[in-house]
Amino acid sequence: MSKSSPALAALPPESLDALQAMGLRLRARRQQRGLTLDELATRLFCSPTTLRALESGKPGTSLGLLAHALWLLGQLDSLQGVAPLDDAFAATSARKRVRRAAGAPAPGAIGEHERDF
C-alpha cells in the first residue's frame, strides 16, 4: 500500500515530472549494468515492488533507498548536485551559528502551562 500524506498530495506537477525523470534514469542505469529488477531489489534489501515504485518516480519511496540505489549503481556523487549552495553562502554558513536567548525555549517546545489538559 502506498504512503499518503498532505505533503505528497500537494506536489506540483513539475516535481512529479522531475521524480519520474529521475526514476527513468535509475532504470536506464540498472539496465545498462545488466541487472534485472529482482537482482537490484535483492541487493537493495527491498521488494521488487518498492524498486519499481522508485523507478516509476513515486513520491512516497524512501530517500535512503534512492541513496542506496545510487551507491550500488556507482552514481552516489550525483546527489552532490541536488540543491547546491553557491560558494559565498556555503563559506559564510559554515561559520554561522544560530543562537537563542538564554533560558528561551526551543522552537516548538511545549511549555508547562500547555501540558495541563
C-alpha atoms as one frame of an Amber mdcrd trajectory, in Angstrom:
protein
   0.000   0.000   0.000   1.405   3.395  -0.919   2.067   6.126   1.590  -0.286
   9.079   1.562   0.146  12.465   3.154  -0.950  16.032   2.501   2.630  16.889
   1.510   2.702  14.186  -1.174  -0.787  15.049  -2.382   0.231  18.703  -2.788
   3.262  18.044  -5.007   3.186  20.275  -8.079   3.261  18.595 -11.498   6.822
  19.845 -12.092   8.014  17.942  -9.011   6.246  14.778 -10.116   7.786  15.122
 -13.588  11.270  15.503 -12.073  10.759  12.377  -9.932   9.589  10.382 -12.943
  12.607  11.523 -14.967  14.929  10.518 -12.103  13.234   7.116 -11.944  13.740
   6.621 -15.663  17.436   7.472 -15.285  17.760   4.905 -12.480  16.072   2.262
 -14.608  18.392   3.060 -17.520  21.471   2.761 -15.255  20.219  -0.579 -13.903
  19.644  -1.904 -17.413  22.987  -0.520 -18.583  24.652  -2.566 -15.835  22.748
  -5.660 -16.953  20.836  -6.022 -13.683  17.278  -7.273 -13.536  14.732  -5.592
 -11.296  14.778  -8.619  -8.970  18.592  -8.638  -8.762  18.838  -4.962  -7.820
  15.914  -5.257  -5.381  17.731  -8.118  -3.640  20.899  -6.022  -3.370  18.880
  -3.081  -2.004  17.115  -5.326   0.563  13.724  -4.207  -0.741  10.911  -5.806
  -2.668  10.747  -5.611  -6.457   7.518  -3.633  -5.997   9.357  -0.984  -3.958
  12.149  -0.747  -6.543   9.532  -0.499  -9.285   7.951   2.416  -7.367  11.358
   4.138  -7.133  11.961   3.656 -10.856   8.475   4.999 -11.579   9.168   8.171
  -9.623   6.571   7.537  -6.919   6.994  10.356  -4.368   6.481   8.122  -1.314
   9.588   5.992  -1.824  12.434   6.378   0.635  15.230   8.859   0.111  17.505
   6.332   1.809  16.558   3.741  -0.787  17.393   6.236  -3.525  20.817   6.911
  -1.985  21.483   3.165  -1.661  20.461   2.550  -5.285  22.707   5.374  -6.485
  25.594   3.906  -4.473  25.073   0.431  -5.936  24.949   1.886  -9.444  28.109
   3.955  -8.905  26.223   7.259  -9.073  26.219   8.431  -5.445  28.240  11.528
  -6.339  25.244  12.748  -8.338  23.499  13.599  -5.045  26.019  16.413  -4.600
  24.276  18.244  -7.429  20.923  18.312  -5.597  20.167  21.830  -4.337  23.798
  23.012  -4.406  24.799  26.085  -2.424  26.690  28.895  -4.053  30.266  29.254
  -2.812  29.690  32.547  -0.971  26.761  31.180   1.050  28.496  27.885   1.807
  31.564  29.703   3.145  29.598  32.007   5.450  27.001  29.483   6.625  29.672
  27.033   7.747  30.847  29.564  10.333  27.446  30.967  11.235  25.715  29.692
  14.367  22.152  30.367  15.308  21.716  31.294  18.959  18.678  31.873  21.076
  18.464  33.849  24.284  19.494  32.066  27.464  16.504  30.360  29.015  14.403
  30.712  25.871  12.576  27.520  24.912  13.457  25.732  21.725  11.130  26.459
  18.818   8.113  24.183  19.015   8.747  23.205  22.637   5.673  22.600  24.767
   5.606  24.748  27.888   4.421  23.553  31.297   1.270  25.670  31.042   0.366
  23.803  27.829   0.641  20.342  29.418  -2.456  20.754  31.575  -5.225  19.135
  29.606
